[in-house]
Amino acid sequence: MANPVTGTIALIRAAFILVREGVVSALPGEGLPPMARFAHRLAGLIARRSAKRRVRAERLSTALNRLGPSYVKLGQFLATRPDIVGTEIALELSYLQDKVPPFPREVAIAEIELSLGRRIDDLFIEFGEIVGAASIAQVHRARILTRDGEERQVAVKVIRPGVRLAFRRELEAFAFIAKVLERLVKSSRRLRPVAVVETLAQSTRIEMDLRLEAAASSEMADNVAEDPGFRVPTIDWERTGRDVLTMEWVDGIKMNDVAAVAAAGHDLPALGVNLVQSFLRHSMRDGFFHADMHPGNLFVAPDGTIVAVDLGIVGRLSADSRRFLAEILYGFIRRDYRRVAEIHFEAGYVPRSKDVLSFAQALRAIGEPIHGQPAETISMAHLLTLLFEVTELFDMQTRPELVLLQKTMVVVEGVARSYDPRFNMWVAAEPVVTEYILGEIGPAAKLRDAREGLEAVFRLAKRLPDLASGLEVLAKNLPDLVENGIHIGDDDLMQLAKEGKAAILVGRTAQIIGALALMVIAWQLTFG
C-alpha cells in the first residue's frame, strides 16, 4: 500500500539528489513539453555547479548510493532487467557497490541466537570479526567444531536488524513514486514502474530469507559436483535459518582484483575461459545459473578453482529455452542462419505469420559482421543484444528468463575480457555448446528418445491384460447401464472384453516390432 506522505517526501529527496548528481541532465531532453524542457535545462545548470564531470555510470551509482541502501538494491535489481531500462543503463547499474557501515557484533550475535534458538557458544567455538557488510546482511568469520571433533573455519551471513521493516517502508514510497510516474509521465509507462516495484518487493522478500539462498547454493553444489575448476561453498544447515546462513570459509582472491590473481601465479586467460564455460554449462545442461555473477561474488582458490558465493539471485531455463539457447549459439557458430530462424519459429518465439527466410536474412545481418571481427572484439553478449533487437521487429515477445541470461552473459563475458583482452567468446563457447547439442539433439539423443518412446509402448502393452480382465468383470457382474440415454448391455461389454484380449496380442506384437525398430535405429546411428 503506497503511503502518499512518505512517498511525497521520498520523491522530493530523490529528485533533489538525482538532479544534483547530474543523472537528470544526462537523460535525453528532446520531445519534452516546454515546462519539462525548462526543468531539464535547470537540472543541467545545477549539476554543473554542484557535481564534478563524470560519466553517466558514475553519476547514477553515486546518486543511488547517496539515496541509501534500498535505492542501491533497486538499482541492482534493475541491472537484471535490461528489458525494462535498456542494456546500456543495466550495464551501468551493474557497477553499483552494495557497501554500507556494519552493525555491531553484539547485535549480530543476538540475531543469530534468536533465529537459531541456541546460544552463540553452543554454535561456534569463536565468532569473529566482520569481513563485509551490505544493505541486507553482513558476513563474519567464525570457527566451529564438527561432529567428528574437527575445527573448521566458516563464513556466517547475518541479516541486518530491522532491514525488513525499513525495506517495507521504502518500498511503499517506491510504489507511490511509481504510480505518480505512470499517471503523469506517459513516456515512463513503457518502463512499467509499478510492475517493477512489485517485482522488486517479491525479489527482496526472497533474498531476505537466507534459507532460500542456502537451498540455491546446495542445488548448484549438486549440479557442479563433477565439474572441473568450479564449485560453490558447502552449506552448514545446522547453523542456517531464516536470518543466518553458515557456509564453509573460502580461502581465495576475489576476481575483481585481477592484479592479485596474477601475482598469485594463476593463468588469467584460462580462468576467463573456465568462467564462461562454467556459466554456459550451468545454463544449458542444468537450466539453473547464478544470476549475480559479478567479480565480487567470485573467488579464485589457491588451486585455481573458481568459487561462487551469494546465490541470492538465480535464473532458471526450461528445457525448451535451453534448447533454444544452444541451437541459436550453435547456428551462429556454424553460420547456419536458416536453422537459427527455424528454431525461433519452432519454439513459438516468433509468430507463424512472419516469413522464415526474411527472419534468416535479418539474422545473417547480425552474424556475418561478428564473424568478420578480430577475436578480441567478438562478443556473445552483443550478439544476444542484437538478436533481441531484431526479434522485436518480428513481434517476438520478451522472455524474462532469456533477458536475465543475457544480462548475466554481459557480466561474465566482461570478467573474462578483464582477464584476457583477446578473449574469444566463440572459441570458449563451442565445446560446451557442441557437447550439449550432441547430448540433447544428436544421434545419441535420438536413440535415447526412441528408446523412451518404445518403453512407453511396452508399459502400455503390459497393462492391456488388466484392461481385458476388468472388462470381463464388468460384463459378468454389472446390470444393464443407462447413461445419457445410451443403453449398454451384457453383449456390448462382452464384445469389449474380446477386443481387449485382441489388444493383448497387438501389444505383444508391438513389443517385438519395437525391439526390432530399436535395433535398426541403433544400427543406422552407429554405422549409417
One Martini backbone bead per residue (centre of mass of N, CA, C, O) as a GRO file, in nm:
protein
  528
    1MET     BB    1   0.092   0.038   0.027
    2ALA     BB    2   0.078   0.361  -0.055
    3ASN     BB    3   0.237   0.649   0.088
    4PRO     BB    4   0.195   0.979   0.031
    5VAL     BB    5   0.383   1.118   0.235
    6THR     BB    6   0.634   0.942   0.207
    7GLY     BB    7   0.644   0.963  -0.103
    8THR     BB    8   0.685   1.269  -0.131
    9ILE     BB    9   0.946   1.293   0.026
   10ALA     BB   10   1.103   1.086  -0.144
   11LEU     BB   11   1.070   1.235  -0.416
   12ILE     BB   12   1.216   1.498  -0.342
   13ARG     BB   13   1.485   1.372  -0.257
   14ALA     BB   14   1.546   1.217  -0.517
   15ALA     BB   15   1.537   1.457  -0.712
   16PHE     BB   16   1.767   1.621  -0.586
   17ILE     BB   17   1.994   1.408  -0.619
   18LEU     BB   18   1.964   1.357  -0.927
   19VAL     BB   19   2.028   1.648  -1.003
   20ARG     BB   20   2.301   1.695  -0.854
   21GLU     BB   21   2.441   1.430  -1.004
   22GLY     BB   22   2.334   1.441  -1.323
   23VAL     BB   23   2.108   1.241  -1.421
   24VAL     BB   24   1.890   1.417  -1.556
   25SER     BB   25   2.083   1.569  -1.764
   26ALA     BB   26   2.167   1.287  -1.909
   27LEU     BB   27   1.904   1.289  -2.022
   28PRO     BB   28   1.693   1.317  -2.267
   29GLY     BB   29   1.516   1.630  -2.398
   30GLU     BB   30   1.362   1.540  -2.627
   31GLY     BB   31   1.010   1.602  -2.654
   32LEU     BB   32   0.948   1.792  -2.439
   33PRO     BB   33   0.785   1.993  -2.269
   34PRO     BB   34   0.843   2.311  -2.185
   35MET     BB   35   0.867   2.271  -1.874
   36ALA     BB   36   1.052   2.023  -1.893
   37ARG     BB   37   1.283   2.163  -2.047
   38PHE     BB   38   1.345   2.368  -1.828
   39ALA     BB   39   1.408   2.159  -1.604
   40HIS     BB   40   1.640   2.024  -1.757
   41ARG     BB   41   1.824   2.275  -1.776
   42LEU     BB   42   1.835   2.332  -1.472
   43ALA     BB   43   1.965   2.061  -1.397
   44GLY     BB   44   2.228   2.118  -1.553
   45LEU     BB   45   2.321   2.363  -1.386
   46ILE     BB   46   2.332   2.223  -1.110
   47ALA     BB   47   2.529   1.998  -1.187
   48ARG     BB   48   2.771   2.186  -1.271
   49ARG     BB   49   2.794   2.321  -0.978
   50SER     BB   50   2.783   2.032  -0.783
   51ALA     BB   51   2.928   1.846  -1.004
   52LYS     BB   52   3.131   1.653  -1.137
   53ARG     BB   53   3.267   1.527  -1.410
   54ARG     BB   54   3.089   1.241  -1.528
   55VAL     BB   55   2.993   0.958  -1.595
   56ARG     BB   56   2.689   0.810  -1.588
   57ALA     BB   57   2.760   0.569  -1.410
   58GLU     BB   58   2.864   0.745  -1.175
   59ARG     BB   59   2.614   0.912  -1.128
   60LEU     BB   60   2.416   0.684  -1.066
   61SER     BB   61   2.571   0.542  -0.835
   62THR     BB   62   2.601   0.791  -0.652
   63ALA     BB   63   2.302   0.853  -0.615
   64LEU     BB   64   2.211   0.579  -0.494
   65ASN     BB   65   2.407   0.581  -0.255
   66ARG     BB   66   2.287   0.845  -0.130
   67LEU     BB   67   1.990   0.739  -0.093
   68GLY     BB   68   2.049   0.425  -0.033
   69PRO     BB   69   2.014   0.086   0.004
   70SER     BB   70   1.739   0.052  -0.145
   71TYR     BB   71   1.841   0.192  -0.407
   72VAL     BB   72   2.064  -0.005  -0.463
   73LYS     BB   73   1.879  -0.248  -0.490
   74LEU     BB   74   1.718  -0.134  -0.723
   75GLY     BB   75   1.957  -0.109  -0.916
   76GLN     BB   76   2.037  -0.410  -0.910
   77PHE     BB   77   1.770  -0.510  -1.019
   78LEU     BB   78   1.771  -0.344  -1.290
   79ALA     BB   79   2.031  -0.490  -1.395
   80THR     BB   80   1.836  -0.757  -1.454
   81ARG     BB   81   1.642  -0.544  -1.657
   82PRO     BB   82   1.694  -0.459  -1.979
   83ASP     BB   83   1.391  -0.465  -2.078
   84ILE     BB   84   1.334  -0.190  -1.917
   85VAL     BB   85   1.618   0.005  -1.923
   86GLY     BB   86   1.831  -0.120  -2.081
   87THR     BB   87   2.149  -0.214  -2.147
   88GLU     BB   88   2.315   0.035  -2.068
   89ILE     BB   89   2.196   0.086  -1.782
   90ALA     BB   90   2.235  -0.198  -1.673
   91LEU     BB   91   2.545  -0.186  -1.686
   92GLU     BB   92   2.579   0.053  -1.496
   93LEU     BB   93   2.430  -0.083  -1.248
   94SER     BB   94   2.641  -0.324  -1.213
   95TYR     BB   95   2.853  -0.120  -1.051
   96LEU     BB   96   2.727  -0.139  -0.792
   97GLN     BB   97   2.793  -0.082  -0.447
   98ASP     BB   98   2.715  -0.284  -0.149
   99LYS     BB   99   2.817  -0.051   0.086
  100VAL     BB  100   2.795  -0.053   0.441
  101PRO     BB  101   2.771  -0.008   0.751
  102PRO     BB  102   2.816  -0.185   1.018
  103PHE     BB  103   2.705  -0.386   1.267
  104PRO     BB  104   2.724  -0.502   1.561
  105ARG     BB  105   2.825  -0.796   1.694
  106GLU     BB  106   2.608  -0.821   1.920
  107VAL     BB  107   2.368  -0.807   1.726
  108ALA     BB  108   2.436  -1.058   1.562
  109ILE     BB  109   2.416  -1.256   1.796
  110ALA     BB  110   2.119  -1.205   1.861
  111GLU     BB  111   2.012  -1.296   1.583
  112ILE     BB  112   2.117  -1.585   1.593
  113GLU     BB  113   1.979  -1.681   1.857
  114LEU     BB  114   1.689  -1.621   1.761
  115SER     BB  115   1.690  -1.796   1.496
  116LEU     BB  116   1.820  -2.080   1.634
  117GLY     BB  117   1.784  -2.122   1.956
  118ARG     BB  118   2.092  -2.059   2.040
  119ARG     BB  119   2.386  -2.031   2.168
  120ILE     BB  120   2.682  -1.915   2.055
  121ASP     BB  121   2.866  -2.129   2.211
  122ASP     BB  122   2.708  -2.380   2.077
  123LEU     BB  123   2.792  -2.302   1.770
  124PHE     BB  124   3.074  -2.156   1.845
  125ILE     BB  125   3.402  -2.115   1.921
  126GLU     BB  126   3.416  -1.862   1.715
  127PHE     BB  127   3.315  -1.510   1.684
  128GLY     BB  128   3.411  -1.281   1.465
  129GLU     BB  129   3.478  -1.069   1.240
  130ILE     BB  130   3.416  -0.842   1.000
  131VAL     BB  131   3.419  -0.882   0.622
  132GLY     BB  132   3.119  -0.772   0.544
  133ALA     BB  133   2.885  -0.511   0.414
  134ALA     BB  134   2.536  -0.471   0.353
  135SER     BB  135   2.204  -0.391   0.317
  136ILE     BB  136   2.105  -0.688   0.431
  137ALA     BB  137   2.404  -0.797   0.510
  138GLN     BB  138   2.657  -0.973   0.702
  139VAL     BB  139   3.002  -1.092   0.750
  140HIS     BB  140   3.153  -1.359   0.936
  141ARG     BB  141   3.407  -1.496   1.111
  142ALA     BB  142   3.443  -1.852   1.201
  143ARG     BB  143   3.426  -2.131   1.440
  144ILE     BB  144   3.401  -2.489   1.440
  145LEU     BB  145   3.269  -2.805   1.561
  146THR     BB  146   3.254  -3.098   1.453
  147ARG     BB  147   3.134  -3.421   1.489
  148ASP     BB  148   3.452  -3.519   1.454
  149GLY     BB  149   3.632  -3.285   1.609
  150GLU     BB  150   3.669  -3.058   1.394
  151GLU     BB  151   3.812  -2.774   1.295
  152ARG     BB  152   3.635  -2.487   1.136
  153GLN     BB  153   3.595  -2.256   0.894
  154VAL     BB  154   3.353  -1.985   0.865
  155ALA     BB  155   3.072  -1.825   0.714
  156VAL     BB  156   2.856  -1.557   0.845
  157LYS     BB  157   2.529  -1.469   0.761
  158VAL     BB  158   2.356  -1.159   0.856
  159ILE     BB  159   2.084  -1.001   0.914
  160ARG     BB  160   1.970  -0.693   0.924
  161PRO     BB  161   1.835  -0.508   1.149
  162GLY     BB  162   1.523  -0.392   1.035
  163VAL     BB  163   1.519  -0.433   0.717
  164ARG     BB  164   1.226  -0.512   0.654
  165LEU     BB  165   1.090  -0.253   0.751
  166ALA     BB  166   1.252  -0.054   0.579
  167PHE     BB  167   1.177  -0.174   0.303
  168ARG     BB  168   0.872  -0.148   0.328
  169ARG     BB  169   0.865   0.160   0.345
  170GLU     BB  170   1.027   0.218   0.078
  171LEU     BB  171   0.834   0.058  -0.108
  172GLU     BB  172   0.600   0.248  -0.064
  173ALA     BB  173   0.740   0.487  -0.196
  174PHE     BB  174   0.789   0.354  -0.469
  175ALA     BB  175   0.489   0.306  -0.534
  176PHE     BB  176   0.413   0.602  -0.544
  177ILE     BB  177   0.612   0.696  -0.760
  178ALA     BB  178   0.513   0.500  -0.980
  179LYS     BB  179   0.223   0.612  -0.998
  180VAL     BB  180   0.298   0.900  -1.072
  181LEU     BB  181   0.451   0.836  -1.330
  182GLU     BB  182   0.221   0.688  -1.485
  183ARG     BB  183   0.022   0.936  -1.470
  184LEU     BB  184   0.226   1.189  -1.574
  185VAL     BB  185   0.437   0.995  -1.743
  186LYS     BB  186   0.406   0.846  -2.036
  187SER     BB  187   0.700   0.740  -2.102
  188SER     BB  188   0.709   0.548  -1.838
  189ARG     BB  189   0.512   0.310  -1.914
  190ARG     BB  190   0.715   0.130  -2.068
  191LEU     BB  191   0.868   0.059  -1.779
  192ARG     BB  192   0.676  -0.032  -1.554
  193PRO     BB  193   0.702   0.074  -1.244
  194VAL     BB  194   0.495  -0.091  -1.081
  195ALA     BB  195   0.598  -0.374  -1.163
  196VAL     BB  196   0.884  -0.334  -1.061
  197VAL     BB  197   0.817  -0.298  -0.759
  198GLU     BB  198   0.672  -0.567  -0.722
  199THR     BB  199   0.916  -0.743  -0.802
  200LEU     BB  200   1.112  -0.632  -0.593
  201ALA     BB  201   0.954  -0.719  -0.344
  202GLN     BB  202   0.971  -1.022  -0.404
  203SER     BB  203   1.281  -1.044  -0.426
  204THR     BB  204   1.343  -0.938  -0.137
  205ARG     BB  205   1.194  -1.154   0.023
  206ILE     BB  206   1.374  -1.384  -0.076
  207GLU     BB  207   1.659  -1.261   0.002
  208MET     BB  208   1.569  -1.246   0.325
  209ASP     BB  209   1.584  -1.567   0.295
  210LEU     BB  210   1.854  -1.767   0.364
  211ARG     BB  211   1.739  -2.050   0.294
  212LEU     BB  212   1.717  -2.000  -0.015
  213GLU     BB  213   2.013  -1.953  -0.070
  214ALA     BB  214   2.107  -2.225   0.041
  215ALA     BB  215   1.946  -2.398  -0.162
  216ALA     BB  216   2.083  -2.291  -0.417
  217SER     BB  217   2.369  -2.376  -0.338
  218SER     BB  218   2.310  -2.679  -0.307
  219GLU     BB  219   2.213  -2.730  -0.595
  220MET     BB  220   2.472  -2.641  -0.738
  221ALA     BB  221   2.663  -2.838  -0.599
  222ASP     BB  222   2.534  -3.088  -0.730
  223ASN     BB  223   2.574  -3.004  -1.032
  224VAL     BB  224   2.916  -2.945  -0.989
  225ALA     BB  225   3.066  -3.193  -0.861
  226GLU     BB  226   3.213  -3.284  -1.159
  227ASP     BB  227   3.341  -3.012  -1.207
  228PRO     BB  228   3.599  -2.841  -1.332
  229GLY     BB  229   3.694  -2.538  -1.170
  230PHE     BB  230   3.407  -2.551  -0.998
  231ARG     BB  231   3.236  -2.399  -0.708
  232VAL     BB  232   3.060  -2.424  -0.397
  233PRO     BB  233   2.984  -2.382  -0.091
  234THR     BB  234   2.924  -2.536   0.195
  235ILE     BB  235   2.648  -2.608   0.388
  236ASP     BB  236   2.539  -2.526   0.726
  237TRP     BB  237   2.237  -2.631   0.841
  238GLU     BB  238   2.259  -2.611   1.155
  239ARG     BB  239   2.350  -2.278   1.099
  240THR     BB  240   2.064  -2.233   0.946
  241GLY     BB  241   1.834  -1.965   0.862
  242ARG     BB  242   1.651  -1.697   0.793
  243ASP     BB  243   1.902  -1.499   0.934
  244VAL     BB  244   2.110  -1.746   0.871
  245LEU     BB  245   2.434  -1.821   0.710
  246THR     BB  246   2.636  -2.118   0.682
  247MET     BB  247   2.972  -2.156   0.554
  248GLU     BB  248   3.236  -2.216   0.406
  249TRP     BB  249   3.548  -2.112   0.386
  250VAL     BB  250   3.714  -1.890   0.155
  251ASP     BB  251   4.026  -1.940   0.005
  252GLY     BB  252   4.082  -1.635  -0.167
  253ILE     BB  253   4.048  -1.436  -0.465
  254LYS     BB  254   3.908  -1.185  -0.593
  255MET     BB  255   3.819  -1.118  -0.929
  256ASN     BB  256   3.851  -0.794  -0.901
  257ASP     BB  257   4.169  -0.878  -0.845
  258VAL     BB  258   4.377  -0.920  -1.093
  259ALA     BB  259   4.660  -0.866  -0.979
  260ALA     BB  260   4.648  -1.079  -0.749
  261VAL     BB  261   4.600  -1.322  -0.929
  262ALA     BB  262   4.861  -1.290  -1.091
  263ALA     BB  263   5.063  -1.291  -0.843
  264ALA     BB  264   4.971  -1.601  -0.773
  265GLY     BB  265   5.004  -1.756  -1.071
  266HIS     BB  266   4.767  -1.742  -1.255
  267ASP     BB  267   4.574  -1.825  -1.538
  268LEU     BB  268   4.395  -1.592  -1.686
  269PRO     BB  269   4.273  -1.703  -1.953
  270ALA     BB  270   4.171  -1.971  -1.824
  271LEU     BB  271   3.970  -1.838  -1.629
  272GLY     BB  272   3.787  -1.709  -1.841
  273VAL     BB  273   3.703  -1.973  -1.978
  274ASN     BB  274   3.592  -2.119  -1.729
  275LEU     BB  275   3.369  -1.923  -1.658
  276VAL     BB  276   3.205  -1.937  -1.922
  277GLN     BB  277   3.169  -2.246  -1.936
  278SER     BB  278   3.024  -2.273  -1.669
  279PHE     BB  279   2.781  -2.097  -1.733
  280LEU     BB  280   2.684  -2.258  -1.982
  281ARG     BB  281   2.650  -2.526  -1.837
  282HIS     BB  282   2.436  -2.435  -1.636
  283SER     BB  283   2.227  -2.335  -1.844
  284MET     BB  284   2.205  -2.596  -2.037
  285ARG     BB  285   2.226  -2.849  -1.855
  286ASP     BB  286   2.057  -2.734  -1.584
  287GLY     BB  287   1.881  -2.461  -1.585
  288PHE     BB  288   2.093  -2.324  -1.363
  289PHE     BB  289   2.188  -1.990  -1.252
  290HIS     BB  290   2.399  -1.741  -1.173
  291ALA     BB  291   2.263  -1.394  -1.162
  292ASP     BB  292   2.531  -1.266  -0.974
  293MET     BB  293   2.833  -1.277  -1.154
  294HIS     BB  294   3.022  -1.095  -1.017
  295PRO     BB  295   3.351  -1.053  -0.907
  296GLY     BB  296   3.263  -1.025  -0.595
  297ASN     BB  297   3.134  -1.342  -0.617
  298LEU     BB  298   3.437  -1.429  -0.693
  299PHE     BB  299   3.683  -1.689  -0.656
  300VAL     BB  300   4.033  -1.779  -0.623
  301ALA     BB  301   4.180  -2.051  -0.558
  302PRO     BB  302   4.487  -2.190  -0.510
  303ASP     BB  303   4.408  -2.417  -0.749
  304GLY     BB  304   4.206  -2.233  -0.957
  305THR     BB  305   3.934  -2.235  -0.845
  306ILE     BB  306   3.606  -2.140  -0.884
  307VAL     BB  307   3.419  -1.946  -0.641
  308ALA     BB  308   3.077  -1.919  -0.560
  309VAL     BB  309   2.869  -1.661  -0.427
  310ASP     BB  310   2.572  -1.536  -0.366
  311LEU     BB  311   2.255  -1.689  -0.433
  312GLY     BB  312   2.005  -1.476  -0.434
  313ILE     BB  313   2.033  -1.484  -0.756
  314VAL     BB  314   1.848  -1.676  -0.992
  315GLY     BB  315   1.826  -1.890  -1.282
  316ARG     BB  316   1.583  -2.028  -1.520
  317LEU     BB  317   1.549  -2.301  -1.762
  318SER     BB  318   1.392  -2.448  -1.984
  319ALA     BB  319   1.418  -2.689  -2.211
  320ASP     BB  320   1.344  -2.503  -2.450
  321SER     BB  321   1.541  -2.269  -2.381
  322ARG     BB  322   1.801  -2.436  -2.395
  323ARG     BB  323   1.771  -2.522  -2.687
  324PHE     BB  324   1.754  -2.242  -2.802
  325LEU     BB  325   2.027  -2.142  -2.711
  326ALA     BB  326   2.208  -2.363  -2.838
  327GLU     BB  327   2.110  -2.334  -3.138
  328ILE     BB  328   2.183  -2.038  -3.184
  329LEU     BB  329   2.482  -2.063  -3.121
  330TYR     BB  330   2.544  -2.293  -3.320
  331GLY     BB  331   2.441  -2.144  -3.571
  332PHE     BB  332   2.643  -1.907  -3.553
  333ILE     BB  333   2.900  -2.074  -3.556
  334ARG     BB  334   2.798  -2.217  -3.844
  335ARG     BB  335   2.619  -2.017  -4.018
  336ASP     BB  336   2.300  -2.118  -3.966
  337TYR     BB  337   2.038  -1.912  -4.017
  338ARG     BB  338   1.800  -2.089  -4.091
  339ARG     BB  339   1.799  -2.257  -3.828
  340VAL     BB  340   1.766  -2.025  -3.631
  341ALA     BB  341   1.491  -1.939  -3.743
  342GLU     BB  342   1.339  -2.207  -3.701
  343ILE     BB  343   1.362  -2.216  -3.394
  344HIS     BB  344   1.187  -1.970  -3.336
  345PHE     BB  345   0.931  -2.099  -3.459
  346GLU     BB  346   0.918  -2.370  -3.305
  347ALA     BB  347   0.909  -2.216  -3.014
  348GLY     BB  348   0.714  -1.950  -3.056
  349TYR     BB  349   0.869  -1.661  -3.067
  350VAL     BB  350   0.761  -1.644  -3.360
  351PRO     BB  351   0.528  -1.578  -3.563
  352ARG     BB  352   0.386  -1.756  -3.828
  353SER     BB  353   0.330  -1.496  -4.011
  354LYS     BB  354   0.615  -1.497  -4.058
  355ASP     BB  355   0.920  -1.499  -4.234
  356VAL     BB  356   1.184  -1.707  -4.238
  357LEU     BB  357   1.377  -1.581  -4.453
  358SER     BB  358   1.372  -1.293  -4.340
  359PHE     BB  359   1.485  -1.372  -4.065
  360ALA     BB  360   1.750  -1.495  -4.170
  361GLN     BB  361   1.851  -1.231  -4.292
  362ALA     BB  362   1.868  -1.076  -4.024
  363LEU     BB  363   2.072  -1.274  -3.891
  364ARG     BB  364   2.300  -1.232  -4.096
  365ALA     BB  365   2.342  -0.927  -4.021
  366ILE     BB  366   2.464  -1.019  -3.744
  367GLY     BB  367   2.679  -1.254  -3.795
  368GLU     BB  368   2.885  -1.160  -4.015
  369PRO     BB  369   3.028  -0.921  -3.868
  370ILE     BB  370   3.132  -1.094  -3.632
  371HIS     BB  371   3.312  -1.293  -3.807
  372GLY     BB  372   3.494  -1.038  -3.913
  373GLN     BB  373   3.620  -1.014  -3.643
  374PRO     BB  374   3.822  -0.994  -3.404
  375ALA     BB  375   3.855  -1.166  -3.118
  376GLU     BB  376   3.841  -0.910  -2.909
  377THR     BB  377   3.534  -0.822  -3.042
  378ILE     BB  378   3.384  -1.073  -2.974
  379SER     BB  379   3.027  -1.089  -2.875
  380MET     BB  380   2.769  -1.254  -2.726
  381ALA     BB  381   2.617  -1.029  -2.585
  382HIS     BB  382   2.585  -0.862  -2.843
  383LEU     BB  383   2.432  -1.071  -2.998
  384LEU     BB  384   2.183  -1.089  -2.809
  385THR     BB  385   2.105  -0.796  -2.834
  386LEU     BB  386   2.056  -0.798  -3.141
  387LEU     BB  387   1.854  -1.026  -3.144
  388PHE     BB  388   1.632  -0.883  -2.973
  389GLU     BB  389   1.599  -0.645  -3.167
  390VAL     BB  390   1.507  -0.809  -3.414
  391THR     BB  391   1.266  -0.966  -3.283
  392GLU     BB  392   1.090  -0.716  -3.245
  393LEU     BB  393   1.031  -0.682  -3.555
  394PHE     BB  394   0.883  -0.991  -3.520
  395ASP     BB  395   0.709  -1.000  -3.248
  396MET     BB  396   0.875  -1.076  -3.006
  397GLN     BB  397   0.850  -1.175  -2.696
  398THR     BB  398   0.940  -1.130  -2.387
  399ARG     BB  399   1.197  -1.318  -2.208
  400PRO     BB  400   1.295  -1.313  -1.890
  401GLU     BB  401   1.504  -1.551  -1.881
  402LEU     BB  402   1.675  -1.438  -2.125
  403VAL     BB  403   1.742  -1.163  -2.006
  404LEU     BB  404   1.896  -1.265  -1.758
  405LEU     BB  405   2.104  -1.415  -1.925
  406GLN     BB  406   2.214  -1.174  -2.079
  407LYS     BB  407   2.313  -1.012  -1.838
  408THR     BB  408   2.511  -1.230  -1.732
  409MET     BB  409   2.677  -1.249  -1.990
  410VAL     BB  410   2.792  -0.967  -1.980
  411VAL     BB  411   2.948  -1.001  -1.714
  412VAL     BB  412   3.115  -1.257  -1.774
  413GLU     BB  413   3.254  -1.147  -2.027
  414GLY     BB  414   3.388  -0.908  -1.884
  415VAL     BB  415   3.566  -1.076  -1.698
  416ALA     BB  416   3.719  -1.230  -1.919
  417ARG     BB  417   3.842  -0.968  -2.052
  418SER     BB  418   4.000  -0.879  -1.793
  419TYR     BB  419   4.188  -1.152  -1.832
  420ASP     BB  420   4.146  -1.126  -2.168
  421PRO     BB  421   4.145  -0.915  -2.432
  422ARG     BB  422   4.150  -1.182  -2.647
  423PHE     BB  423   3.887  -1.299  -2.597
  424ASN     BB  424   3.704  -1.588  -2.733
  425MET     BB  425   3.383  -1.673  -2.726
  426TRP     BB  426   3.353  -1.896  -2.941
  427VAL     BB  427   3.579  -2.083  -2.853
  428ALA     BB  428   3.472  -2.124  -2.561
  429ALA     BB  429   3.172  -2.225  -2.640
  430GLU     BB  430   3.179  -2.467  -2.841
  431PRO     BB  431   3.218  -2.725  -2.659
  432VAL     BB  432   2.958  -2.685  -2.489
  433VAL     BB  433   2.750  -2.664  -2.717
  434THR     BB  434   2.821  -2.928  -2.861
  435GLU     BB  435   2.767  -3.119  -2.625
  436TYR     BB  436   2.469  -3.048  -2.600
  437ILE     BB  437   2.374  -3.113  -2.884
  438LEU     BB  438   2.461  -3.413  -2.881
  439GLY     BB  439   2.297  -3.487  -2.615
  440GLU     BB  440   1.997  -3.366  -2.719
  441ILE     BB  441   2.011  -3.379  -3.078
  442GLY     BB  442   2.160  -3.621  -3.139
  443PRO     BB  443   2.203  -3.950  -3.189
  444ALA     BB  444   2.184  -4.028  -2.887
  445ALA     BB  445   1.916  -3.878  -2.840
  446LYS     BB  446   1.746  -4.034  -3.045
  447LEU     BB  447   1.784  -4.308  -2.913
  448ARG     BB  448   1.664  -4.228  -2.640
  449ASP     BB  449   1.385  -4.141  -2.743
  450ALA     BB  450   1.313  -4.411  -2.871
  451ARG     BB  451   1.333  -4.578  -2.613
  452GLU     BB  452   1.120  -4.420  -2.450
  453GLY     BB  453   0.885  -4.472  -2.644
  454LEU     BB  454   0.894  -4.785  -2.626
  455GLU     BB  455   0.855  -4.803  -2.321
  456ALA     BB  456   0.567  -4.692  -2.330
  457VAL     BB  457   0.452  -4.922  -2.500
  458PHE     BB  458   0.522  -5.150  -2.303
  459ARG     BB  459   0.354  -5.044  -2.064
  460LEU     BB  460   0.085  -5.063  -2.214
  461ALA     BB  461   0.095  -5.366  -2.284
  462LYS     BB  462   0.102  -5.466  -1.982
  463ARG     BB  463  -0.200  -5.341  -1.924
  464LEU     BB  464  -0.400  -5.498  -2.108
  465PRO     BB  465  -0.485  -5.743  -1.932
  466ASP     BB  466  -0.627  -5.570  -1.716
  467LEU     BB  467  -0.833  -5.453  -1.909
  468ALA     BB  468  -0.970  -5.717  -1.993
  469SER     BB  469  -1.049  -5.815  -1.710
  470GLY     BB  470  -1.227  -5.572  -1.640
  471LEU     BB  471  -1.433  -5.617  -1.868
  472GLU     BB  472  -1.529  -5.896  -1.771
  473VAL     BB  473  -1.639  -5.809  -1.499
  474LEU     BB  474  -1.845  -5.612  -1.608
  475ALA     BB  475  -2.007  -5.820  -1.780
  476LYS     BB  476  -2.086  -6.021  -1.533
  477ASN     BB  477  -2.182  -5.798  -1.282
  478LEU     BB  478  -2.335  -5.590  -1.451
  479PRO     BB  479  -2.584  -5.424  -1.531
  480ASP     BB  480  -2.756  -5.240  -1.696
  481LEU     BB  481  -2.677  -4.934  -1.866
  482VAL     BB  482  -2.783  -4.591  -1.815
  483GLU     BB  483  -2.646  -4.324  -2.020
  484ASN     BB  484  -2.759  -4.065  -2.181
  485GLY     BB  485  -2.956  -4.275  -2.338
  486ILE     BB  486  -2.755  -4.519  -2.330
  487HIS     BB  487  -2.742  -4.864  -2.402
  488ILE     BB  488  -2.565  -5.114  -2.199
  489GLY     BB  489  -2.486  -5.439  -2.250
  490ASP     BB  490  -2.356  -5.749  -2.222
  491ASP     BB  491  -2.269  -5.782  -2.516
  492ASP     BB  492  -2.100  -5.528  -2.529
  493LEU     BB  493  -1.895  -5.602  -2.304
  494MET     BB  494  -1.796  -5.869  -2.430
  495GLN     BB  495  -1.683  -5.736  -2.682
  496LEU     BB  496  -1.474  -5.564  -2.533
  497ALA     BB  497  -1.319  -5.800  -2.411
  498LYS     BB  498  -1.233  -5.927  -2.678
  499GLU     BB  499  -1.077  -5.674  -2.772
  500GLY     BB  500  -0.877  -5.681  -2.538
  501LYS     BB  501  -0.745  -5.952  -2.615
  502ALA     BB  502  -0.650  -5.853  -2.887
  503ALA     BB  503  -0.469  -5.627  -2.773
  504ILE     BB  504  -0.257  -5.808  -2.652
  505LEU     BB  505  -0.146  -5.911  -2.919
  506VAL     BB  506  -0.071  -5.634  -3.022
  507GLY     BB  507   0.125  -5.561  -2.793
  508ARG     BB  508   0.323  -5.793  -2.837
  509THR     BB  509   0.389  -5.716  -3.125
  510ALA     BB  510   0.498  -5.433  -3.053
  511GLN     BB  511   0.738  -5.529  -2.893
  512ILE     BB  512   0.884  -5.667  -3.125
  513ILE     BB  513   0.891  -5.427  -3.320
  514GLY     BB  514   1.034  -5.232  -3.129
  515ALA     BB  515   1.295  -5.388  -3.093
  516LEU     BB  516   1.368  -5.387  -3.394
  517ALA     BB  517   1.369  -5.077  -3.427
  518LEU     BB  518   1.593  -5.020  -3.225
  519MET     BB  519   1.809  -5.177  -3.379
  520VAL     BB  520   1.798  -5.011  -3.640
  521ILE     BB  521   1.863  -4.736  -3.520
  522ALA     BB  522   2.135  -4.812  -3.398
  523TRP     BB  523   2.266  -4.898  -3.666
  524GLN     BB  524   2.235  -4.624  -3.818
  525LEU     BB  525   2.387  -4.446  -3.606
  526THR     BB  526   2.657  -4.617  -3.622
  527PHE     BB  527   2.675  -4.697  -3.963
  528GLY     BB  528   2.518  -4.468  -4.144
   0.00000   0.00000   0.00000
